[in-house]
Amino acid sequence: MARSDSHLPKALQGLRIPLIASPLFIISVPKLVIAQCKAGIVGSFPALNAREAEGEPPLLDAWLTEIKEELDRHNQSNPDQPAAPYAINQIVHRSNTRLERDLEIAAKHEVPIWITSLGARVEVNEAAHSCGGIVLHDIINNKFARKAVEKGADGLVAVAAGAGGHAGQQSPFALVREIREWYEGPIALSGSIATGESLLAARAMGADLGYTGSPFIATDEANADQAYKDMIVESGADDIVYSSLFTGVCGNYLKGSVKNAGMDPDNLPTADASSMNFGTDREKPKAWKTIWGSGQGIGAIKSVGPAGAIVDRMATEYFAAGKKLAAEFS
């Protein structure tokens, strides 16, 4: 890394580049998480992605076992280049009827990094801390940032304008600056972080890490339809629509997928937060399969390939940009 990361929790130190791969609903599976971690960045997945059939053992338990065992094998074979730690995303919204069970499973496996979304709760943070984990809570404004820290979060994911899926509307410059006026802890910035240059810019404005997801949709390891991957490659910032219709919370989606679903992306109705439902019995799971989330930074994605190649490219760009700026200021 370009500067010391000794001020960060141990789980966030020593990464190849200061980057967290965000948890992608449906898309992030063990294969992708493992590839991200082996490439040297934090890989993550939503606990709700591990969805077993009724009456079967919890798939989440099997997924965590698979991730841990494969990363352990990698580390034994590559002691000089160990894998980065992994993270699990817990949806804290009241409609998530699996939350208590998933917290217990994650604690049993001693998951090192917990990313929480849609609500800050003390008991969730306590569950993570009980097994030595740290909690990063995602927020879209300074008000929610303060609440998260007050309830025991160890760090923040600042979700700014341009982020894929559920996203805020504030400029990253404004959002990070306001939080940094009172908070010295870890901040990961989300919002069009798709190149090494944007990652360096995030560091320059006061974030400790970048947080990116959309580039990893167009990878071999992603659990996404080929048409979804191809649309990521073919699209740019102009092809993103910001809407609350699909989940009740505003987010960014590919216009092409909205059109393919028979809707006009420029004239979408709105929905309020009461329509959110993350329970296992939700009635509209197909919406997530046919309406595809994406951030505005996808113009940097030129082809579908291995997840490790995304990290390689961003690392090359990150260090090259750092050297260029250092030369200009010397």
N, C-alpha and C positions, 0 to 999 in steps of 0.2 A: 504494500500500500504506500501511497505517496507521503502519508504522514502517520505518526504514531496512533495506534488504536487502543492504547493501554487504558484509556479512560472508559472504554466500553466493557460491558459484561463479558466474561470469558467466552461465552458461546458465540459472540460476534467478533472476536478477535482472530487475526491470522487468516482471514479470507483472501483468496487470490485477488479479487477486487471487491470493494465494499458494496455488495449487491445481494438482495434477497429476491428470489423468484416468488412472485405472489401466488397464492392458492387459487387455482382456476376451477370453478364449479364444473363437474363432470370430467373436465380435461386432465386435471392433475391426478395421476395415478402413480403407484410405486415406481414403475419403469422410468417415468419422467423425473420424479424426485431424486431417484438414485443417480441418474445421469447429471442432473444439476449439481448435486453434492460432489460427485466425482470430479466435475469440472472446476470445483473450487468456490462455489457460491452456495448460499443457503437455499435448499429446495423445500417446497412446502406443498401441502394439499389440504383441502377441507375434510374434516372428519366425516361429513355427510356424503362424501363421494363413495365411501366404503359402505355400500348398501346391500345387505344380504337378503335372501328370500326368507319369508316368514318361517320360523321354526329352526332356522340354521344358526350355527354359532356366529357371534359378531365378526363380520369381515374386517372391521377396524383392527381387531386383535391380530389377525393374520397379516394384514398390510404392514403394521408396525414391526412385527417379527421379521417379515421379509426385508424391509428397509434396513433395520438394524443389522441383520445377519450379513447382508450384501455389503454394507458399508464397512463392517468389521473385517470381512474378507479382503476388501480393497485396501484397507489400512495396513493389514498384516503383510500384504504383497507390495505395498508402496509406502514404506515408513517415512520416506523423505517428502512425499506428496500426499498427505492424508486427505480424506474427503472432508468437506465442510459439514457442519451439523445440519440436521433437518428440522422442520417446523410443522406443526399441525394447526389448522385453523378451526376454531370453535365459534359457531354462530350462536350468540347468546340471546337472540330474540326469543320471546316467550313461546312462540309457536314451535320451537325446536324441542320436540318431546323426547329426543334422544340425548339431550345435553348431559344429564346427570350420569347416564351410563357411559357416555363417551369420555367424560372427565375422569371417571374411575379407570377406564382402560388406558388413557394417556398417562395418568399418574403411575399406573402399574409398570408401564414401559419406560418411565422416567424420560419422557420426551423433553429435549433440552430447550426448545423454543415454542411458545404458544402464541398464536396470533388470534386475537379476539375481535369480533365484529358485531355490530348492531346491538350495542348495549354493554356498559361497563358494570361488572358485578364483583363484589368483594370475594364471594365464595369461589368464583372461578379463578381469581388470582391466587387465592389461598391453596387451591388444588394444585396449581402449577408449582407454587413455592414449596409445597409439601414434598415434592420429588426432586427439588433442586432446579426446576425450570424457571425461565424468565418469561414475562408476558409483554408482548407488544400489542397495543390496542390501536385499531385504526379509527381515525377521526377526520372530519371534513372542515372543522373550524376551531378557533381558539377556545370557545366555550366548552366544547366536548373534550378538548385536550385537557383542560383543567379538571373536569370531572373524572376522566380516566386516571390521571395521576393521583387525585385525591382518594380514589378507590383502590390504589395499590399497583397500578400498572408500572412495569419497569422501563417502558419505553413507548414511543408513539410511532404510528405509521400515518403520516400526513398525506391524505388522499386529496390531491389538488385537481384543478381543471385539467381535462385531457386524459385522465386515467380510464382504464377499461372497466366495464361492469359498473357497479355502484361507485359513483364519483361525486366529488364536490364541485363547486363552481368558482372557488377562489384561486387567484393566481398563486403559483408556488412561491413567488417572491414575497407576497404579502403574508401567506399562511405561515411559512417557516419563520419569517422575521418576527411576527407577533408572538409565536410560541417561544422563540429564543429570548425574548425580553424577560421571561421569568423562569424558563426551564432549561436546565443544563444536561439533562439526561439524553439517552439515545433517541434520535429521530431518523426514520427512514422516509424518504420522499417518493410518492407515487404520482405519476402524471406525465406520460410521454417520455419515460426513461427507456429509450430503445437503442441508444448509441453510447459509446464511451465518452463522447464529448458532453452529452446531457448528464451523464453520471458525474463527471468532473464538475459541471455547473452546479449540480445539486450539492456537492461538497463545498463549493465556493460560497454558496449562499447560506450555509450553516447546517445542512443535514449531514448526518454521519454515514448514511448508506442510501443507495437507490433501491427502488422496489418496482419490479417490472414483471408483467405477465404476458401481454399480447404477443411479443416476439416468440414466446415458447409455444404458442398455439400452432404455429407453422413449423413444427418439428416432427421428426419420425416417431418420437416417443409419446407424443401427445395423444390422448384419447379423444380425438376430434374427427369428424367427417372429413374426407379428403376435400370436399367442396368448401368446407369452412377454412381449411388450411390454404386452399387456392385463393379464396376471396381475401384473406389477409394479405397474401403476396400481391394481389392485383389492386388493392385499395390504398387510399391515402387519407389524410386528415379530412378532406372534403367529403369522404364517404362515411362519416360517423354522424349519428343522430343521438341527441341527448333527450331521454324520455323517462317518465315515471310509470308508463302504462304497464310494463311487463311484470314488475314486482311491487309497485307501490313506492319505491325509492328511486330517485333519479339516477340514471346510469347511461353509459355510452354503448351504442350498438352499431353494427354494420348496417348501413342503409340497404345494401343488397339483400340481406336476409329478411329485412322488414318487407321489402317489395315482393320477395319470393313467397312470403306468407300472405300476400294479397292485400297489404295495407300501404297507405301512402305515408312515407316517412316524414313528409313535410306537413302533414295534417293529422297527427296522432292525438287521440284524447288523452287525458291525464288520469292517474289513479292516486289514491292517498295511501298512507302507510298502513291503514287498517286491512288492506288487501294482501299484505305480506303473509306468507305461510311457508315455513320451513319444516313442517311436520312430515312424517313419513306417509301420511295419508292425503297429502295435497292432491288436488284433482287435476292440475294442469302441468304435469311434468314435461309435456311435449313443448311447452313454450320455450324452455331452456334449450331444447334441441333444435328448434327451428329459428329462434331469434338469437343471433350470435353476438356476444359482447366483444368489444374491442376498444382499445385506447387510440388516441390520435397519433401516436408515434409510429404507426405501422408503415409509413412511407419508407422507413429504413429497412424493411424486410423484403428481400428480393427473390428468395427461393425457399423451398421447404428442404430441411436437412436435419442433421443431428443437433440435439440440444447443446452439446459441447461446442459445436461450431459457433453458436450464438455467443457463448461466453468467451471463446477465443477472439472473436471479432471485437467484442466490446472491450476486452482487456487490452488488445492492441491499440484500439482507438483511445482508450482512457489514458494509458501511459504516454502515448504519442502527444496527445493534447496537453498533458501535464508538462512534458518536456518543452513543448513549443511555448507555453505561457511562461515557464521558468526562464527560458532564454530571453524572452521579451522584457522581463522584469529584472534581469541581472545587469 
